[in-house]
């Protein structure tokens, strides 16, 4: 799957001088010629606290060495914590 920057494509389409009766082929050429953005899939998770106060990442199972430690991202797998849908 390729990802593109919407603002780049919109700008290129808006800059194009459209001829009457155009069937959209030019717009498709612009979209096809736009370079893909450099993106990575985002994994979502949550910190799960055990009975001893240690937190475990729901995405990879990594557990903090210190009780009650949490961050917005898992330092082991990079899962984004507490936002969006949790990945199974």
PDB file of N, CA, C and O in Angstrom:
ATOM      1  N   UNK A   1       0.846  -1.163   0.000  1.00  0.00           N
ATOM      2  CA  UNK A   1       0.000   0.000   0.000  1.00  0.00           C
ATOM      3  C   UNK A   1       0.900   1.237   0.000  1.00  0.00           C
ATOM      4  O   UNK A   1       1.872   1.301   0.752  1.00  0.00           O
ATOM      5  N   UNK A   2       0.580   2.197  -0.827  1.00  0.00           N
ATOM      6  CA  UNK A   2       1.309   3.455  -0.872  1.00  0.00           C
ATOM      7  C   UNK A   2       0.526   4.542  -0.164  1.00  0.00           C
ATOM      8  O   UNK A   2      -0.701   4.585  -0.251  1.00  0.00           O
ATOM      9  N   UNK A   3       1.223   5.414   0.529  1.00  0.00           N
ATOM     10  CA  UNK A   3       0.623   6.567   1.172  1.00  0.00           C
ATOM     11  C   UNK A   3       1.169   7.823   0.505  1.00  0.00           C
ATOM     12  O   UNK A   3       2.355   7.895   0.186  1.00  0.00           O
ATOM     13  N   UNK A   4       0.312   8.804   0.297  1.00  0.00           N
ATOM     14  CA  UNK A   4       0.734  10.051  -0.320  1.00  0.00           C
ATOM     15  C   UNK A   4       0.330  11.203   0.584  1.00  0.00           C
ATOM     16  O   UNK A   4      -0.561  11.075   1.424  1.00  0.00           O
ATOM     17  N   UNK A   5       1.003  12.331   0.394  1.00  0.00           N
ATOM     18  CA  UNK A   5       0.638  13.513   1.153  1.00  0.00           C
ATOM     19  C   UNK A   5      -0.476  14.236   0.418  1.00  0.00           C
ATOM     20  O   UNK A   5      -0.287  14.736  -0.691  1.00  0.00           O
ATOM     21  N   UNK A   6      -1.637  14.283   1.053  1.00  0.00           N
ATOM     22  CA  UNK A   6      -2.826  14.866   0.430  1.00  0.00           C
ATOM     23  C   UNK A   6      -2.577  16.296  -0.040  1.00  0.00           C
ATOM     24  O   UNK A   6      -3.007  16.663  -1.134  1.00  0.00           O
ATOM     25  N   UNK A   7      -1.891  17.115   0.767  1.00  0.00           N
ATOM     26  CA  UNK A   7      -1.678  18.517   0.401  1.00  0.00           C
ATOM     27  C   UNK A   7      -0.868  18.653  -0.886  1.00  0.00           C
ATOM     28  O   UNK A   7      -1.095  19.580  -1.664  1.00  0.00           O
ATOM     29  N   UNK A   8       0.065  17.747  -1.113  1.00  0.00           N
ATOM     30  CA  UNK A   8       0.879  17.784  -2.339  1.00  0.00           C
ATOM     31  C   UNK A   8       0.000  17.494  -3.553  1.00  0.00           C
ATOM     32  O   UNK A   8       0.092  18.189  -4.565  1.00  0.00           O
ATOM     33  N   UNK A   9      -0.847  16.476  -3.460  1.00  0.00           N
ATOM     34  CA  UNK A   9      -1.712  16.102  -4.586  1.00  0.00           C
ATOM     35  C   UNK A   9      -2.739  17.198  -4.860  1.00  0.00           C
ATOM     36  O   UNK A   9      -2.961  17.561  -6.015  1.00  0.00           O
ATOM     37  N   UNK A  10      -3.364  17.724  -3.813  1.00  0.00           N
ATOM     38  CA  UNK A  10      -4.357  18.780  -4.003  1.00  0.00           C
ATOM     39  C   UNK A  10      -3.718  19.987  -4.682  1.00  0.00           C
ATOM     40  O   UNK A  10      -4.305  20.571  -5.593  1.00  0.00           O
ATOM     41  N   UNK A  11      -2.531  20.358  -4.247  1.00  0.00           N
ATOM     42  CA  UNK A  11      -1.836  21.504  -4.846  1.00  0.00           C
ATOM     43  C   UNK A  11      -1.556  21.254  -6.332  1.00  0.00           C
ATOM     44  O   UNK A  11      -1.773  22.137  -7.162  1.00  0.00           O
ATOM     45  N   UNK A  12      -1.076  20.058  -6.664  1.00  0.00           N
ATOM     46  CA  UNK A  12      -0.772  19.750  -8.063  1.00  0.00           C
ATOM     47  C   UNK A  12      -2.033  19.737  -8.927  1.00  0.00           C
ATOM     48  O   UNK A  12      -2.015  20.227 -10.056  1.00  0.00           O
ATOM     49  N   UNK A  13      -3.126  19.179  -8.404  1.00  0.00           N
ATOM     50  CA  UNK A  13      -4.378  19.148  -9.162  1.00  0.00           C
ATOM     51  C   UNK A  13      -4.900  20.569  -9.361  1.00  0.00           C
ATOM     52  O   UNK A  13      -5.362  20.911 -10.449  1.00  0.00           O
ATOM     53  N   UNK A  14      -4.829  21.399  -8.317  1.00  0.00           N
ATOM     54  CA  UNK A  14      -5.311  22.773  -8.410  1.00  0.00           C
ATOM     55  C   UNK A  14      -4.470  23.607  -9.376  1.00  0.00           C
ATOM     56  O   UNK A  14      -4.985  24.534 -10.000  1.00  0.00           O
ATOM     57  N   UNK A  15      -3.173  23.283  -9.505  1.00  0.00           N
ATOM     58  CA  UNK A  15      -2.290  24.030 -10.407  1.00  0.00           C
ATOM     59  C   UNK A  15      -2.507  23.653 -11.873  1.00  0.00           C
ATOM     60  O   UNK A  15      -2.093  24.385 -12.772  1.00  0.00           O
ATOM     61  N   UNK A  16      -3.147  22.527 -12.109  1.00  0.00           N
ATOM     62  CA  UNK A  16      -3.345  22.048 -13.474  1.00  0.00           C
ATOM     63  C   UNK A  16      -4.396  22.893 -14.189  1.00  0.00           C
ATOM     64  O   UNK A  16      -5.450  23.191 -13.627  1.00  0.00           O
ATOM     65  N   UNK A  17      -4.107  23.270 -15.409  1.00  0.00           N
ATOM     66  CA  UNK A  17      -5.065  24.026 -16.225  1.00  0.00           C
ATOM     67  C   UNK A  17      -5.989  23.017 -16.893  1.00  0.00           C
ATOM     68  O   UNK A  17      -5.569  22.286 -17.790  1.00  0.00           O
ATOM     69  N   UNK A  18      -7.254  22.975 -16.456  1.00  0.00           N
ATOM     70  CA  UNK A  18      -8.207  22.001 -16.961  1.00  0.00           C
ATOM     71  C   UNK A  18      -8.827  22.482 -18.266  1.00  0.00           C
ATOM     72  O   UNK A  18      -9.186  23.652 -18.402  1.00  0.00           O
ATOM     73  N   UNK A  19      -8.945  21.584 -19.207  1.00  0.00           N
ATOM     74  CA  UNK A  19      -9.622  21.871 -20.470  1.00  0.00           C
ATOM     75  C   UNK A  19     -11.067  21.412 -20.352  1.00  0.00           C
ATOM     76  O   UNK A  19     -11.357  20.440 -19.654  1.00  0.00           O
ATOM     77  N   UNK A  20     -11.964  22.099 -21.024  1.00  0.00           N
ATOM     78  CA  UNK A  20     -13.359  21.678 -20.963  1.00  0.00           C
ATOM     79  C   UNK A  20     -13.482  20.284 -21.569  1.00  0.00           C
ATOM     80  O   UNK A  20     -12.831  19.970 -22.565  1.00  0.00           O
ATOM     81  N   UNK A  21     -14.307  19.469 -20.968  1.00  0.00           N
ATOM     82  CA  UNK A  21     -14.505  18.106 -21.455  1.00  0.00           C
ATOM     83  C   UNK A  21     -13.461  17.121 -20.948  1.00  0.00           C
ATOM     84  O   UNK A  21     -13.424  15.979 -21.405  1.00  0.00           O
ATOM     85  N   UNK A  22     -12.613  17.538 -20.017  1.00  0.00           N
ATOM     86  CA  UNK A  22     -11.590  16.648 -19.480  1.00  0.00           C
ATOM     87  C   UNK A  22     -12.272  15.487 -18.752  1.00  0.00           C
ATOM     88  O   UNK A  22     -13.256  15.691 -18.041  1.00  0.00           O
ATOM     89  N   UNK A  23     -11.750  14.275 -18.928  1.00  0.00           N
ATOM     90  CA  UNK A  23     -12.375  13.092 -18.323  1.00  0.00           C
ATOM     91  C   UNK A  23     -11.703  12.663 -17.016  1.00  0.00           C
ATOM     92  O   UNK A  23     -12.006  11.590 -16.493  1.00  0.00           O
ATOM     93  N   UNK A  24     -10.814  13.471 -16.495  1.00  0.00           N
ATOM     94  CA  UNK A  24     -10.156  13.120 -15.238  1.00  0.00           C
ATOM     95  C   UNK A  24      -8.860  12.362 -15.405  1.00  0.00           C
ATOM     96  O   UNK A  24      -8.206  12.043 -14.413  1.00  0.00           O
ATOM     97  N   UNK A  25      -8.467  12.061 -16.644  1.00  0.00           N
ATOM     98  CA  UNK A  25      -7.232  11.308 -16.870  1.00  0.00           C
ATOM     99  C   UNK A  25      -6.020  12.087 -16.377  1.00  0.00           C
ATOM    100  O   UNK A  25      -5.074  11.498 -15.854  1.00  0.00           O
ATOM    101  N   UNK A  26      -6.041  13.401 -16.540  1.00  0.00           N
ATOM    102  CA  UNK A  26      -4.912  14.221 -16.093  1.00  0.00           C
ATOM    103  C   UNK A  26      -4.786  14.144 -14.570  1.00  0.00           C
ATOM    104  O   UNK A  26      -3.682  14.026 -14.037  1.00  0.00           O
ATOM    105  N   UNK A  27      -5.922  14.213 -13.877  1.00  0.00           N
ATOM    106  CA  UNK A  27      -5.897  14.116 -12.416  1.00  0.00           C
ATOM    107  C   UNK A  27      -5.325  12.769 -11.979  1.00  0.00           C
ATOM    108  O   UNK A  27      -4.545  12.708 -11.029  1.00  0.00           O
ATOM    109  N   UNK A  28      -5.700  11.703 -12.657  1.00  0.00           N
ATOM    110  CA  UNK A  28      -5.180  10.377 -12.317  1.00  0.00           C
ATOM    111  C   UNK A  28      -3.679  10.299 -12.556  1.00  0.00           C
ATOM    112  O   UNK A  28      -2.964   9.659 -11.785  1.00  0.00           O
ATOM    113  N   UNK A  29      -3.194  10.941 -13.613  1.00  0.00           N
ATOM    114  CA  UNK A  29      -1.756  10.971 -13.884  1.00  0.00           C
ATOM    115  C   UNK A  29      -1.019  11.718 -12.774  1.00  0.00           C
ATOM    116  O   UNK A  29       0.071  11.316 -12.366  1.00  0.00           O
ATOM    117  N   UNK A  30      -1.618  12.808 -12.289  1.00  0.00           N
ATOM    118  CA  UNK A  30      -0.999  13.574 -11.207  1.00  0.00           C
ATOM    119  C   UNK A  30      -0.922  12.726  -9.944  1.00  0.00           C
ATOM    120  O   UNK A  30       0.112  12.692  -9.276  1.00  0.00           O
ATOM    121  N   UNK A  31      -2.003  12.051  -9.621  1.00  0.00           N
ATOM    122  CA  UNK A  31      -2.014  11.203  -8.424  1.00  0.00           C
ATOM    123  C   UNK A  31      -0.986  10.079  -8.558  1.00  0.00           C
ATOM    124  O   UNK A  31      -0.254   9.794  -7.611  1.00  0.00           O
ATOM    125  N   UNK A  32      -0.930   9.452  -9.707  1.00  0.00           N
ATOM    126  CA  UNK A  32       0.007   8.350  -9.920  1.00  0.00           C
ATOM    127  C   UNK A  32       1.459   8.816  -9.858  1.00  0.00           C
ATOM    128  O   UNK A  32       2.335   8.053  -9.450  1.00  0.00           O
ATOM    129  N   UNK A  33       1.723  10.064 -10.260  1.00  0.00           N
ATOM    130  CA  UNK A  33       3.090  10.580 -10.291  1.00  0.00           C
ATOM    131  C   UNK A  33       3.546  11.150  -8.946  1.00  0.00           C
ATOM    132  O   UNK A  33       4.729  11.446  -8.779  1.00  0.00           O
ATOM    133  N   UNK A  34       2.628  11.310  -7.980  1.00  0.00           N
ATOM    134  CA  UNK A  34       2.982  11.862  -6.676  1.00  0.00           C
ATOM    135  C   UNK A  34       3.761  10.821  -5.890  1.00  0.00           C
ATOM    136  O   UNK A  34       3.315   9.681  -5.765  1.00  0.00           O
ATOM    137  N   UNK A  35       4.933  11.201  -5.351  1.00  0.00           N
ATOM    138  CA  UNK A  35       5.730  10.215  -4.604  1.00  0.00           C
ATOM    139  C   UNK A  35       5.037   9.788  -3.314  1.00  0.00           C
ATOM    140  O   UNK A  35       4.310  10.562  -2.693  1.00  0.00           O
ATOM    141  N   UNK A  36       5.278   8.550  -2.932  1.00  0.00           N
ATOM    142  CA  UNK A  36       4.694   8.014  -1.707  1.00  0.00           C
ATOM    143  C   UNK A  36       5.377   8.635  -0.494  1.00  0.00           C
ATOM    144  O   UNK A  36       6.574   8.921  -0.521  1.00  0.00           O
ATOM    145  N   UNK A  37       4.602   8.841   0.572  1.00  0.00           N
ATOM    146  CA  UNK A  37       5.131   9.357   1.828  1.00  0.00           C
ATOM    147  C   UNK A  37       5.823   8.227   2.578  1.00  0.00           C
ATOM    148  O   UNK A  37       5.483   7.056   2.409  1.00  0.00           O
ATOM    149  N   UNK A  38       6.789   8.586   3.402  1.00  0.00           N
ATOM    150  CA  UNK A  38       7.512   7.615   4.219  1.00  0.00           C
ATOM    151  C   UNK A  38       6.760   7.455   5.539  1.00  0.00           C
ATOM    152  O   UNK A  38       6.886   8.292   6.433  1.00  0.00           O
ATOM    153  N   UNK A  39       5.981   6.386   5.661  1.00  0.00           N
ATOM    154  CA  UNK A  39       5.164   6.162   6.852  1.00  0.00           C
ATOM    155  C   UNK A  39       5.391   4.756   7.393  1.00  0.00           C
ATOM    156  O   UNK A  39       5.884   3.869   6.696  1.00  0.00           O
ATOM    157  N   UNK A  40       5.022   4.585   8.632  1.00  0.00           N
ATOM    158  CA  UNK A  40       5.088   3.262   9.264  1.00  0.00           C
ATOM    159  C   UNK A  40       3.733   2.980   9.903  1.00  0.00           C
ATOM    160  O   UNK A  40       3.072   3.903  10.378  1.00  0.00           O
ATOM    161  N   UNK A  41       3.314   1.723   9.920  1.00  0.00           N
ATOM    162  CA  UNK A  41       2.047   1.405  10.574  1.00  0.00           C
ATOM    163  C   UNK A  41       2.122   1.706  12.074  1.00  0.00           C
ATOM    164  O   UNK A  41       3.171   1.539  12.696  1.00  0.00           O
ATOM    165  N   UNK A  42       1.017   2.144  12.636  1.00  0.00           N
ATOM    166  CA  UNK A  42       0.959   2.456  14.060  1.00  0.00           C
ATOM    167  C   UNK A  42       0.258   1.317  14.782  1.00  0.00           C
ATOM    168  O   UNK A  42      -0.841   0.908  14.405  1.00  0.00           O
ATOM    169  N   UNK A  43       0.906   0.812  15.823  1.00  0.00           N
ATOM    170  CA  UNK A  43       0.308  -0.209  16.678  1.00  0.00           C
ATOM    171  C   UNK A  43      -0.188   0.486  17.942  1.00  0.00           C
ATOM    172  O   UNK A  43       0.518   1.313  18.519  1.00  0.00           O
ATOM    173  N   UNK A  44      -1.393   0.152  18.366  1.00  0.00           N
ATOM    174  CA  UNK A  44      -1.959   0.734  19.571  1.00  0.00           C
ATOM    175  C   UNK A  44      -2.015  -0.318  20.668  1.00  0.00           C
ATOM    176  O   UNK A  44      -2.222  -1.501  20.400  1.00  0.00           O
ATOM    177  N   UNK A  45      -1.832   0.122  21.885  1.00  0.00           N
ATOM    178  CA  UNK A  45      -1.898  -0.783  23.025  1.00  0.00           C
ATOM    179  C   UNK A  45      -2.308  -0.023  24.271  1.00  0.00           C
ATOM    180  O   UNK A  45      -2.719   1.136  24.213  1.00  0.00           O
ATOM    181  N   UNK A  46      -2.186  -0.698  25.387  1.00  0.00           N
ATOM    182  CA  UNK A  46      -2.461  -0.055  26.673  1.00  0.00           C
ATOM    183  C   UNK A  46      -1.579  -0.704  27.731  1.00  0.00           C
ATOM    184  O   UNK A  46      -1.160  -1.854  27.600  1.00  0.00           O
ATOM    185  N   UNK A  47      -1.310   0.065  28.782  1.00  0.00           N
ATOM    186  CA  UNK A  47      -0.560  -0.487  29.895  1.00  0.00           C
ATOM    187  C   UNK A  47      -1.523  -1.254  30.789  1.00  0.00           C
ATOM    188  O   UNK A  47      -2.562  -0.732  31.191  1.00  0.00           O
ATOM    189  N   UNK A  48      -1.170  -2.493  31.094  1.00  0.00           N
ATOM    190  CA  UNK A  48      -1.984  -3.332  31.965  1.00  0.00           C
ATOM    191  C   UNK A  48      -1.198  -3.537  33.256  1.00  0.00           C
ATOM    192  O   UNK A  48      -0.108  -4.108  33.251  1.00  0.00           O
ATOM    193  N   UNK A  49      -1.770  -3.064  34.359  1.00  0.00           N
ATOM    194  CA  UNK A  49      -1.095  -3.162  35.651  1.00  0.00           C
ATOM    195  C   UNK A  49      -1.431  -4.488  36.325  1.00  0.00           C
ATOM    196  O   UNK A  49      -2.588  -4.905  36.371  1.00  0.00           O
ATOM    197  N   UNK A  50      -0.380  -5.147  36.855  1.00  0.00           N
ATOM    198  CA  UNK A  50      -0.625  -6.399  37.572  1.00  0.00           C
ATOM    199  C   UNK A  50      -0.841  -6.123  39.064  1.00  0.00           C
ATOM    200  O   UNK A  50      -0.866  -4.966  39.486  1.00  0.00           O
ATOM    201  N   UNK A  51      -0.996  -7.168  39.848  1.00  0.00           N
ATOM    202  CA  UNK A  51      -1.272  -7.031  41.283  1.00  0.00           C
ATOM    203  C   UNK A  51      -0.118  -6.400  42.062  1.00  0.00           C
ATOM    204  O   UNK A  51      -0.313  -5.940  43.187  1.00  0.00           O
ATOM    205  N   UNK A  52       1.080  -6.374  41.477  1.00  0.00           N
ATOM    206  CA  UNK A  52       2.254  -5.843  42.166  1.00  0.00           C
ATOM    207  C   UNK A  52       2.610  -4.428  41.718  1.00  0.00           C
ATOM    208  O   UNK A  52       3.609  -3.869  42.171  1.00  0.00           O
ATOM    209  N   UNK A  53       1.800  -3.844  40.829  1.00  0.00           N
ATOM    210  CA  UNK A  53       2.046  -2.479  40.379  1.00  0.00           C
ATOM    211  C   UNK A  53       2.929  -2.362  39.151  1.00  0.00           C
ATOM    212  O   UNK A  53       3.250  -1.251  38.728  1.00  0.00           O
ATOM    213  N   UNK A  54       3.331  -3.492  38.567  1.00  0.00           N
ATOM    214  CA  UNK A  54       4.138  -3.463  37.347  1.00  0.00           C
ATOM    215  C   UNK A  54       3.208  -3.337  36.141  1.00  0.00           C
ATOM    216  O   UNK A  54       2.098  -3.869  36.149  1.00  0.00           O
ATOM    217  N   UNK A  55       3.660  -2.640  35.118  1.00  0.00           N
ATOM    218  CA  UNK A  55       2.847  -2.445  33.918  1.00  0.00           C
ATOM    219  C   UNK A  55       3.395  -3.244  32.751  1.00  0.00           C
ATOM    220  O   UNK A  55       4.602  -3.277  32.511  1.00  0.00           O
ATOM    221  N   UNK A  56       2.472  -3.897  32.018  1.00  0.00           N
ATOM    222  CA  UNK A  56       2.815  -4.738  30.870  1.00  0.00           C
ATOM    223  C   UNK A  56       2.143  -4.155  29.637  1.00  0.00           C
ATOM    224  O   UNK A  56       0.996  -3.712  29.697  1.00  0.00           O
ATOM    225  N   UNK A  57       2.864  -4.155  28.512  1.00  0.00           N
ATOM    226  CA  UNK A  57       2.322  -3.683  27.236  1.00  0.00           C
ATOM    227  C   UNK A  57       1.349  -4.736  26.690  1.00  0.00           C
ATOM    228  O   UNK A  57       1.688  -5.915  26.595  1.00  0.00           O
ATOM    229  N   UNK A  58       0.133  -4.291  26.333  1.00  0.00           N
ATOM    230  CA  UNK A  58      -0.853  -5.230  25.799  1.00  0.00           C
ATOM    231  C   UNK A  58      -0.511  -5.681  24.384  1.00  0.00           C
ATOM    232  O   UNK A  58      -1.026  -6.704  23.931  1.00  0.00           O
ATOM    233  N   UNK A  59       0.342  -4.948  23.678  1.00  0.00           N
ATOM    234  CA  UNK A  59       0.687  -5.303  22.294  1.00  0.00           C
ATOM    235  C   UNK A  59       1.777  -6.368  22.212  1.00  0.00           C
ATOM    236  O   UNK A  59       1.694  -7.281  21.391  1.00  0.00           O
ATOM    237  N   UNK A  60       2.813  -6.250  23.075  1.00  0.00           N
ATOM    238  CA  UNK A  60       3.934  -7.193  22.961  1.00  0.00           C
ATOM    239  C   UNK A  60       4.219  -7.974  24.239  1.00  0.00           C
ATOM    240  O   UNK A  60       4.977  -8.943  24.214  1.00  0.00           O
ATOM    241  N   UNK A  61       3.615  -7.558  25.363  1.00  0.00           N
ATOM    242  CA  UNK A  61       3.820  -8.270  26.618  1.00  0.00           C
ATOM    243  C   UNK A  61       5.021  -7.804  27.413  1.00  0.00           C
ATOM    244  O   UNK A  61       5.271  -8.322  28.502  1.00  0.00           O
ATOM    245  N   UNK A  62       5.778  -6.834  26.898  1.00  0.00           N
ATOM    246  CA  UNK A  62       6.953  -6.330  27.614  1.00  0.00           C
ATOM    247  C   UNK A  62       6.523  -5.712  28.932  1.00  0.00           C
ATOM    248  O   UNK A  62       5.499  -5.032  29.003  1.00  0.00           O
ATOM    249  N   UNK A  63       7.314  -5.953  29.983  1.00  0.00           N
ATOM    250  CA  UNK A  63       6.960  -5.435  31.300  1.00  0.00           C
ATOM    251  C   UNK A  63       8.069  -4.537  31.831  1.00  0.00           C
ATOM    252  O   UNK A  63       9.254  -4.839  31.689  1.00  0.00           O
ATOM    253  N   UNK A  64       7.664  -3.423  32.447  1.00  0.00           N
ATOM    254  CA  UNK A  64       8.623  -2.495  33.067  1.00  0.00           C
ATOM    255  C   UNK A  64       9.352  -3.187  34.208  1.00  0.00           C
ATOM    256  O   UNK A  64       8.787  -4.047  34.884  1.00  0.00           O
ATOM    257  N   UNK A  65      10.619  -2.806  34.422  1.00  0.00           N
ATOM    258  CA  UNK A  65      11.392  -3.308  35.560  1.00  0.00           C
ATOM    259  C   UNK A  65      11.024  -2.580  36.843  1.00  0.00           C
ATOM    260  O   UNK A  65      11.295  -3.072  37.939  1.00  0.00           O
ATOM    261  N   UNK A  66      10.402  -1.402  36.711  1.00  0.00           N
ATOM    262  CA  UNK A  66      10.054  -0.592  37.868  1.00  0.00           C
ATOM    263  C   UNK A  66       8.529  -0.516  38.010  1.00  0.00           C
ATOM    264  O   UNK A  66       7.826  -0.309  37.021  1.00  0.00           O
ATOM    265  N   UNK A  67       8.020  -0.682  39.223  1.00  0.00           N
ATOM    266  CA  UNK A  67       6.567  -0.551  39.409  1.00  0.00           C
ATOM    267  C   UNK A  67       6.089   0.855  39.048  1.00  0.00           C
ATOM    268  O   UNK A  67       6.808   1.837  39.230  1.00  0.00           O
ATOM    269  N   UNK A  68       4.874   0.927  38.539  1.00  0.00           N
ATOM    270  CA  UNK A  68       4.179   2.172  38.241  1.00  0.00           C
ATOM    271  C   UNK A  68       4.812   3.010  37.134  1.00  0.00           C
ATOM    272  O   UNK A  68       4.467   4.185  37.003  1.00  0.00           O
ATOM    273  N   UNK A  69       5.717   2.461  36.338  1.00  0.00           N
ATOM    274  CA  UNK A  69       6.324   3.206  35.234  1.00  0.00           C
ATOM    275  C   UNK A  69       5.476   3.061  33.975  1.00  0.00           C
ATOM    276  O   UNK A  69       5.080   1.955  33.608  1.00  0.00           O
ATOM    277  N   UNK A  70       5.202   4.187  33.314  1.00  0.00           N
ATOM    278  CA  UNK A  70       4.474   4.175  32.046  1.00  0.00           C
ATOM    279  C   UNK A  70       4.996   5.312  31.162  1.00  0.00           C
ATOM    280  O   UNK A  70       5.547   6.294  31.660  1.00  0.00           O
ATOM    281  N   UNK A  71       4.818   5.168  29.866  1.00  0.00           N
ATOM    282  CA  UNK A  71       5.161   6.193  28.886  1.00  0.00           C
ATOM    283  C   UNK A  71       4.054   6.196  27.832  1.00  0.00           C
ATOM    284  O   UNK A  71       3.241   5.272  27.797  1.00  0.00           O
ATOM    285  N   UNK A  72       4.007   7.227  26.964  1.00  0.00           N
ATOM    286  CA  UNK A  72       2.988   7.241  25.904  1.00  0.00           C
ATOM    287  C   UNK A  72       3.231   6.175  24.827  1.00  0.00           C
ATOM    288  O   UNK A  72       2.336   5.876  24.037  1.00  0.00           O
ATOM    289  N   UNK A  73       4.447   5.601  24.797  1.00  0.00           N
ATOM    290  CA  UNK A  73       4.810   4.552  23.837  1.00  0.00           C
ATOM    291  C   UNK A  73       5.514   3.430  24.566  1.00  0.00           C
ATOM    292  O   UNK A  73       6.203   3.663  25.560  1.00  0.00           O
ATOM    293  N   UNK A  74       5.346   2.210  24.078  1.00  0.00           N
ATOM    294  CA  UNK A  74       6.084   1.084  24.642  1.00  0.00           C
ATOM    295  C   UNK A  74       7.535   1.182  24.181  1.00  0.00           C
ATOM    296  O   UNK A  74       7.782   1.246  22.977  1.00  0.00           O
ATOM    297  N   UNK A  75       8.509   1.195  25.104  1.00  0.00           N
ATOM    298  CA  UNK A  75       9.907   1.286  24.686  1.00  0.00           C
ATOM    299  C   UNK A  75      10.407   0.033  23.962  1.00  0.00           C
ATOM    300  O   UNK A  75      11.448   0.070  23.306  1.00  0.00           O
ATOM    301  N   UNK A  76       9.674  -1.066  24.079  1.00  0.00           N
ATOM    302  CA  UNK A  76      10.102  -2.311  23.439  1.00  0.00           C
ATOM    303  C   UNK A  76       9.590  -2.444  22.005  1.00  0.00           C
ATOM    304  O   UNK A  76      10.367  -2.749  21.101  1.00  0.00           O
ATOM    305  N   UNK A  77       8.279  -2.216  21.784  1.00  0.00           N
ATOM    306  CA  UNK A  77       7.700  -2.437  20.451  1.00  0.00           C
ATOM    307  C   UNK A  77       7.228  -1.155  19.767  1.00  0.00           C
ATOM    308  O   UNK A  77       6.924  -1.170  18.575  1.00  0.00           O
ATOM    309  N   UNK A  78       7.163  -0.036  20.513  1.00  0.00           N
ATOM    310  CA  UNK A  78       6.743   1.227  19.924  1.00  0.00           C
ATOM    311  C   UNK A  78       5.248   1.448  19.866  1.00  0.00           C
ATOM    312  O   UNK A  78       4.797   2.430  19.276  1.00  0.00           O
ATOM    313  N   UNK A  79       4.460   0.556  20.466  1.00  0.00           N
ATOM    314  CA  UNK A  79       3.000   0.710  20.447  1.00  0.00           C
ATOM    315  C   UNK A  79       2.612   2.031  21.102  1.00  0.00           C
ATOM    316  O   UNK A  79       3.166   2.417  22.132  1.00  0.00           O
ATOM    317  N   UNK A  80       1.655   2.710  20.490  1.00  0.00           N
ATOM    318  CA  UNK A  80       1.154   3.979  21.005  1.00  0.00           C
ATOM    319  C   UNK A  80       0.092   3.664  22.046  1.00  0.00           C
ATOM    320  O   UNK A  80      -0.879   2.962  21.764  1.00  0.00           O
ATOM    321  N   UNK A  81       0.282   4.184  23.242  1.00  0.00           N
ATOM    322  CA  UNK A  81      -0.582   3.825  24.361  1.00  0.00           C
ATOM    323  C   UNK A  81      -1.716   4.815  24.574  1.00  0.00           C
ATOM    324  O   UNK A  81      -1.520   6.029  24.509  1.00  0.00           O
ATOM    325  N   UNK A  82      -2.917   4.274  24.832  1.00  0.00           N
ATOM    326  CA  UNK A  82      -4.034   5.057  25.279  1.00  0.00           C
ATOM    327  C   UNK A  82      -4.762   5.887  24.235  1.00  0.00           C
ATOM    328  O   UNK A  82      -5.582   6.726  24.605  1.00  0.00           O
ATOM    329  N   UNK A  83      -4.504   5.696  22.961  1.00  0.00           N
ATOM    330  CA  UNK A  83      -5.195   6.453  21.927  1.00  0.00           C
ATOM    331  C   UNK A  83      -5.656   5.499  20.836  1.00  0.00           C
ATOM    332  O   UNK A  83      -4.943   4.560  20.482  1.00  0.00           O
ATOM    333  N   UNK A  84      -6.823   5.735  20.317  1.00  0.00           N
ATOM    334  CA  UNK A  84      -7.314   4.923  19.200  1.00  0.00           C
ATOM    335  C   UNK A  84      -7.712   3.537  19.636  1.00  0.00           C
ATOM    336  O   UNK A  84      -7.869   3.260  20.825  1.00  0.00           O
ATOM    337  N   UNK A  85      -7.874   2.665  18.651  1.00  0.00           N
ATOM    338  CA  UNK A  85      -8.295   1.296  18.920  1.00  0.00           C
ATOM    339  C   UNK A  85      -7.096   0.450  19.324  1.00  0.00           C
ATOM    340  O   UNK A  85      -5.991   0.635  18.815  1.00  0.00           O
ATOM    341  N   UNK A  86      -7.325  -0.463  20.227  1.00  0.00           N
ATOM    342  CA  UNK A  86      -6.300  -1.385  20.666  1.00  0.00           C
ATOM    343  C   UNK A  86      -6.173  -2.483  19.622  1.00  0.00           C
ATOM    344  O   UNK A  86      -7.174  -3.064  19.203  1.00  0.00           O
ATOM    345  N   UNK A  87      -4.921  -2.773  19.193  1.00  0.00           N
ATOM    346  CA  UNK A  87      -4.688  -3.850  18.220  1.00  0.00           C
ATOM    347  C   UNK A  87      -4.640  -5.181  18.941  1.00  0.00           C
ATOM    348  O   UNK A  87      -4.087  -5.279  20.037  1.00  0.00           O
ATOM    349  N   UNK A  88      -5.217  -6.208  18.330  1.00  0.00           N
ATOM    350  CA  UNK A  88      -5.201  -7.545  18.926  1.00  0.00           C
ATOM    351  C   UNK A  88      -4.101  -8.375  18.317  1.00  0.00           C
ATOM    352  O   UNK A  88      -3.926  -9.535  18.689  1.00  0.00           O
TER     353      UNK A  88
END
